[in-house]
Every structure is written in structure tokens, then in C-alpha cells.
Amino acid sequence: MSIRFAASPRSTIGLEWEIMLADGATGDLVPRAPELLGALGHVDGITGELLTNTVEAVSAPHARVADAIDDLRRIVDEVRDAASPRGIRLLSAGSHPTARWFDQQITPKSRYDKLIERTQWWGRNMMIWGMHVHVGIDDPTKAIPIVAALTGYLPHLQALASSSPFWAGEETGYASNRALVFQQLPTAGLPWEVRDWGGFERYVADLEATGVVDDVTEVRWDVRPAPRWGTVEVRACDAVTNPAEFAAIAALTQSLVEWFSRRLDAGEDPGSLQPWFHRENKWRAARYGLDADVIVGRDGEQRPVRAHLAELADALAPIAADLGCTRELSAVHAILEAGSSADRQRRAAHAAATGDPDLDAVVRHLFDEFDAGVAARG
């Protein structure tokens, strides 16, 4: 089969942010996305998701991260204006600290109905919220090598964005519990190793022929080609709590893709690790977040992800300058200093608790970080 990879300006960026809707008084999730979407029909870039407690803000493609983030801010401002009079508050993280799957409602849509019918308990358990980063690829032959190279840096991105340490009222011990929940879906998780675009087309053809997927959009890898848009899409990250952290992770992703693209232009192989190292790194980043040690070389060299991230951000600074995202990339260092959302949520949970973590305090913390982050204009 042949899959057309759309033309896309090189290293342009598009962002998707999944946002929770909660009762402003109790902090419980509320199934009111259809109501809000009806009120926001005039707003570009706002969509529904699998669960009726979620809306998704989607930016237009832009050359600069700052402009894509401004798009998200505009959309979120519109959602808040519609939500606030209805007693709804917005928050974002990879998981809600106390919500339970059996209390949530599925959006009535044939695509989602099919997913739930097939995946059953695991599908209903997808109480997860993520952020997606699309980066434009100027040559379709680069898509698969860039996916392979980016896979080696997914644990870095995942650790920065980790924000799901609590699940259904329990402290999981994981910085990103979402990462391990999401990979239970068919075709989700780390990408399979394919050598080139033809190999990817054969992979999708095999899945279609055996009824695993209906089309390429149902390939839900942590990083995947998105042929319709002409992009590579990073999907490994928990939803962040605020736009500044989104901007930092987006800038790091954009700079990495441009770095790999330049190396391919120069005839270099941007490289990748052994698949068993990728799998171990994903688990370590999910478990330990920014405290993980990750495998960074094919010889098994290991580094603290904090130190490796700091070096990476500095090394990519010239590329970020070319892309106009210097300020956003430098914010990676601010996350390393303050900790990820998972770290901050744990601090909020244990600040006043003498025994079990105070998860209501975590919800209040997430409300506050979201509101302050959206209100801030850098």
C-alpha cells in the first residue's frame, strides 16, 4: 500500500493540549465537554476527546514555538470564559489524583465506541491526559530515521513532563503512571523498528489486513509519523500543568528534530539505541521521572537524566536560536531546578499530611498552577 506524506514546511510546529474539566467547588471531574463545545462553536482549535470530561486545544502550525503557545493561550482563554460562569474550572496533568474510571462518561462517537468495544477494561481505564508536539518534516524519507532518533530522547521528554504520580486516589510510586497505562492499548507504546517509509507502509498494511486498525491514524506510537500533516508527532508526554512548561518541551522537541534533519542532510545517521534499551529507559523515566538514570549509548553508558538534559539543552542552543525558541528552550533548566509536576504534586500532597497524602490539596495545587500559568504572559 502507499501512504502519502503531506508536504510540510521544515521544523514548523503544532501543539495539542488535553485539558480536564472539574467542578470548581469539589475538584471532581465533570462530563460537560459537550456543553462547552456547543457554546464554543465559533472558536477554532477546540475539540472533544474520548472522555466527556476533557477538551483539547489544538494550535495552528507555526514557525515559532511562542506563536503556537499563544494559540493555545487564546483557545484556553475562550474555554475559561465559557466554563467559569458554569462553575467549571480547568486543570491539566497526566492524571487526576482522585478520579475513578467507572465514574467517567465516553464521548458518543463511532471511533471511540469501537475502541472501547475492543479494549474493554483497559480502554475504559484511559483516564489519561497528554500533550502532543508535531514538527514538520521537509522530506518524507526523513520521517522514519527521525522517529528512530527521537525514540532515544523520549525518556528525557517524558521525565520533564511527568505529572501522573497519583491514580484513582492512590500514590503509585511512578512519576508518570500514564506512560504505562497508555501502552496497554493496541498499537500504542514505543515504535516498532522499521527501516524506511516503505517498511512503515508495509507495517500499516499488515495491521489493516488483519483488522487491527482501519487506517494509519490508529497507530498510536509514543512518537510516530503523521502523514496527513507531514509531521513527526511526539505523544509520549503527560499533559503539563502550564504553558511555560509546554513551551520548554515543545522547544526541545523542535530543536531535536531540526538537529536530526541537519544530520540527515549531511549524510549522517542520527542513530538510535537498541530496542531493549529504549524499553528500559521508558520504564525508568516513568518510574523515577527526573531522578532516573538513562542509557545514552549503544555501549550501555548511563547518565542521570537531569544532567543529560541540561547538557542537551545547552548543546541545542544554537539550533534553538535559528528556530527562534531560545527563551523557551532555556526554560528546560527551570524545570530541572523546580522539579517536574510529579515532584511538585508530591510536595503538595505531603506538605500538610501527617499520614496519607492529601489528594484534595493536590487538586487545589493543579488548579492554581493552571490558572497562574495561563494568566502569565512571558
C-alpha positions in Angstrom: 0.0 0.0 0.0 1.1 3.6 -0.5 0.7 6.2 2.2 1.1 9.8 1.1 3.2 12.0 3.4 1.9 15.6 3.0 4.1 18.5 2.2 5.0 20.4 5.4 7.4 23.4 5.9 10.5 22.2 7.7 10.5 22.3 11.5 7.2 24.1 11.8 5.4 23.2 15.0 1.9 22.4 16.0 0.7 21.6 19.6 -2.2 19.7 21.2 -3.1 20.0 24.9 -5.7 17.8 26.6 -7.4 19.7 29.5 -9.6 18.4 32.3 -12.9 19.9 33.3 -13.7 19.9 37.0 -16.3 21.1 39.5 -14.9 24.3 40.9 -16.1 23.5 44.4 -15.3 19.8 44.8 -12.5 19.3 42.2 -14.3 16.3 40.8 -14.2 15.8 37.1 -17.4 16.7 35.3 -18.8 15.4 32.0 -19.5 18.8 30.5 -17.3 18.9 27.4 -20.4 18.6 25.0 -22.0 21.6 26.7 -18.8 23.7 26.4 -18.1 22.7 22.9 -21.6 23.7 21.9 -21.0 27.1 23.5 -17.6 27.4 21.7 -18.7 26.5 18.2 -17.2 29.8 17.0 -13.7 29.0 18.4 -11.1 27.5 16.1 -8.8 24.8 17.6 -11.1 23.3 20.3 -12.2 19.7 20.1 -13.6 16.9 22.2 -11.8 13.8 23.3 -12.5 10.2 24.4 -14.0 11.3 27.7 -16.7 13.9 28.2 -14.6 15.5 31.0 -12.0 16.6 28.5 -11.4 19.3 25.8 -8.4 19.5 23.6 -6.8 22.8 22.5 -5.1 22.5 19.1 -2.8 25.2 17.7 -2.4 26.0 14.1 1.1 25.2 12.6 3.7 27.9 13.2 7.4 28.5 12.6 7.9 29.6 16.2 7.0 27.8 19.5 6.0 31.1 21.0 3.3 31.6 18.4 1.9 28.1 18.8 1.8 28.7 22.6 0.0 31.9 22.0 -2.6 30.0 20.0 -3.1 27.6 22.9 -3.5 30.5 25.4 -6.1 32.1 23.1 -8.1 28.9 23.0 -7.8 28.3 26.7 -8.9 31.8 27.5 -12.1 31.2 25.4 -12.7 27.9 27.2 -12.3 29.5 30.6 -14.7 32.3 29.7 -17.3 29.7 28.9 -16.5 27.4 31.8 -16.3 29.9 34.7 -20.0 31.0 34.7 -20.9 27.3 34.7 -18.9 26.6 37.8 -16.3 24.6 35.9 -12.5 25.0 36.5 -9.7 23.8 34.2 -6.7 21.8 35.2 -4.1 19.7 33.4 -1.8 16.8 34.3 -1.2 13.3 33.1 -3.8 12.0 35.6 -6.4 13.3 38.0 -5.4 12.5 41.6 -8.7 11.1 42.8 -11.0 10.3 39.8 -12.1 6.8 39.1 -12.7 5.3 35.6 -16.2 4.0 36.3 -17.5 7.4 37.1 -16.5 8.8 33.7 -18.5 9.0 30.5 -17.3 8.2 27.0 -18.0 10.7 24.2 -20.5 9.1 21.8 -18.6 8.7 18.6 -18.1 5.6 16.4 -14.3 5.8 16.6 -14.4 5.8 20.4 -17.2 3.2 20.6 -15.1 0.8 18.5 -12.1 1.4 20.7 -14.0 0.7 23.9 -15.7 -2.4 22.5 -12.4 -3.9 21.6 -10.2 -2.9 24.5 -12.9 -3.2 27.3 -11.5 -2.6 30.8 -8.2 -1.1 29.6 -10.0 1.2 27.2 -12.3 2.4 30.0 -9.3 3.0 32.2 -7.8 5.6 29.8 -8.2 8.4 32.3 -5.1 10.0 30.9 -4.3 13.4 29.6 -1.4 14.2 27.3 0.3 16.8 25.2 1.3 16.2 21.6 4.0 18.0 19.6 4.0 17.9 15.8 7.2 19.0 13.9 7.2 19.5 10.1 9.4 17.2 8.0 10.5 18.6 4.6 11.3 15.2 3.1 9.3 12.0 3.7 12.4 9.9 3.5 13.5 11.6 6.8 10.4 10.6 8.7 11.3 7.1 9.9 15.0 7.9 10.7 13.8 10.9 12.8 11.3 8.8 14.6 14.0 6.3 15.4 16.4 9.0 16.6 13.7 10.7 18.7 12.9 7.5 20.4 16.3 7.7 22.2 15.2 11.1 23.7 11.6 10.1 24.7 12.7 9.3 28.3 14.1 12.9 28.6 10.9 14.4 27.3 8.8 12.0 29.4 10.7 12.9 32.6 10.3 16.6 32.0 6.6 16.3 31.5 5.9 13.6 34.2 2.7 14.6 36.0 0.8 11.5 36.9 2.1 10.2 40.3 -1.4 9.7 41.7 -4.1 7.4 40.3 -7.7 6.8 41.5 -6.8 8.0 45.0 -3.5 6.2 45.4 0.1 7.2 45.3 1.6 5.0 42.6 5.3 5.4 43.2 5.6 6.3 39.5 6.3 9.8 38.2 4.3 9.0 35.0 1.8 6.3 35.6 0.1 7.5 32.4 3.0 6.2 30.3 2.5 2.7 31.4 -1.3 2.8 31.3 -1.4 4.2 27.7 0.8 1.5 26.3 -1.8 -1.2 27.1 -3.8 -0.1 24.1 -3.2 -2.0 20.8 -0.6 -0.2 18.6 0.4 2.2 21.5 3.8 2.4 23.1 7.3 2.5 21.7 7.5 2.4 17.9 8.4 -0.8 16.1 11.7 -0.7 14.3 11.1 -0.2 10.5 13.9 0.7 8.2 12.3 3.2 5.9 9.0 4.6 4.7 8.3 1.5 2.7 8.7 -0.6 5.8 6.2 1.7 7.6 3.7 1.3 4.7 4.1 -2.5 5.0 3.5 -2.4 8.7 0.3 -0.4 8.3 -0.8 -2.7 5.5 -0.3 -5.7 7.7 -2.4 -4.2 10.5 -5.2 -3.2 8.1 -5.3 -6.6 6.5 -5.7 -8.3 9.9 -8.3 -5.9 11.2 -6.0 -4.3 13.9 -6.5 -0.8 12.5 -8.8 0.9 10.0 -6.2 3.5 9.0 -2.8 4.9 9.8 -4.2 7.3 12.4 -4.8 4.4 14.7 -1.1 3.7 15.0 -0.6 5.3 18.5 3.1 5.1 19.0 4.8 7.3 21.5 6.4 9.0 18.5 5.0 8.4 15.1 4.8 9.8 11.6 1.6 11.8 11.0 1.3 11.5 7.2 -1.8 13.7 7.0 0.1 16.7 8.3 3.6 15.9 7.1 5.0 15.8 10.6 6.6 13.6 13.2 4.4 13.6 16.3 5.7 13.1 19.9 2.9 11.6 22.0 4.9 10.2 25.0 4.4 13.2 27.4 1.9 13.6 30.2 -0.1 16.8 29.9 1.8 19.6 31.6 0.2 21.9 34.1 1.1 25.2 32.5 2.0 26.8 29.1 5.6 27.7 30.1 6.5 24.0 30.6 4.6 23.1 27.4 6.8 25.7 25.6 10.0 24.3 27.0 9.2 20.7 26.0 8.0 21.9 22.6 11.2 23.8 22.0 13.3 20.9 23.0 11.4 18.6 20.6 11.5 21.1 17.7 15.3 21.6 18.2 15.9 17.9 18.3 14.0 17.3 15.1 15.9 20.1 13.3 19.2 18.7 14.6 18.4 15.3 13.2 17.2 16.8 10.0 20.5 18.6 9.6 22.5 15.5 10.3 20.5 13.6 7.6 21.1 16.4 5.2 24.9 16.0 5.9 24.6 12.2 5.1 24.9 11.2 8.7 22.9 8.6 10.6 21.3 10.3 13.6 21.3 6.9 15.3 19.2 5.1 17.8 19.7 2.7 20.7 18.9 -1.0 20.9 15.2 -1.5 21.4 15.7 -3.2 24.7 17.5 -0.1 25.9 14.6 2.1 24.7 12.1 -0.1 26.6 14.2 0.1 29.8 14.6 3.9 29.5 10.9 4.4 29.1 10.2 2.4 32.3 12.9 4.3 34.2 11.5 7.6 33.2 8.0 6.6 34.1 9.1 5.2 37.5 11.7 7.8 38.6 11.0 10.9 36.4 13.8 13.4 36.6 15.6 11.2 39.2 16.1 8.5 36.6 19.4 7.3 35.2 19.0 6.6 31.5 21.0 4.6 29.0 22.5 7.1 26.4 24.9 4.9 24.3 24.8 1.7 22.4 27.7 0.5 24.7 25.3 0.9 27.7 26.7 4.2 29.0 24.3 5.6 31.6 23.7 9.2 32.8 21.4 10.9 35.2 18.6 12.3 33.1 18.8 15.7 34.8 22.5 16.1 33.8 22.0 14.8 30.3 19.0 17.1 29.8 21.0 20.2 31.0 23.8 19.3 28.6 21.4 18.6 25.8 19.6 22.0 26.2 22.9 23.8 26.1 24.1 21.8 23.0 20.9 22.6 21.1 21.1 26.3 21.9 22.5 27.4 18.5 19.7 25.5 16.7 17.1 27.0 19.1 18.4 30.4 18.2 17.9 29.7 14.5 14.3 28.5 15.2 13.5 31.5 17.4 12.9 29.4 20.6 15.9 30.3 22.7 13.9 31.6 25.6 11.6 28.6 25.6 14.4 26.0 25.4 16.2 27.7 28.3 13.2 27.0 30.4 14.2 23.4 30.5 16.7 24.5 33.1 13.9 26.0 35.2 12.0 22.6 35.2 15.2 20.8 36.2 15.6 23.3 39.1 11.9 23.3 40.3 11.2 19.7 39.6 8.5 18.2 37.3 4.8 18.4 38.0 5.1 15.0 39.6 7.6 16.3 42.1 5.5 19.3 42.8 2.3 17.3 43.2 4.0 15.1 45.8 5.3 18.1 47.7 1.7 19.5 47.8 0.3 16.1 48.9 2.7 15.8 51.8 3.0 19.4 52.9 0.2 19.2 55.4 -0.5 15.5 55.6 0.7 13.6 58.6 -0.2 10.2 57.2 -1.8 9.5 53.9 -1.2 12.1 51.1 -3.8 14.9 50.9 -5.0 14.5 47.3 -7.5 17.3 47.7 -4.6 19.6 48.2 -3.0 18.2 45.0 -6.2 19.1 43.1 -6.1 22.7 44.5 -2.4 22.9 43.6 -3.2 21.8 40.0 -6.0 24.4 39.8 -3.6 27.1 41.0 -0.7 26.1 38.7 -3.0 26.1 35.6 -4.6 29.4 36.4 -1.3 31.1 37.2 0.4 29.6 34.1 -2.4 30.6 31.7 -2.6 34.1 33.2 1.2 34.7 32.9 2.4 36.3 29.7 6.1 35.8 29.1 
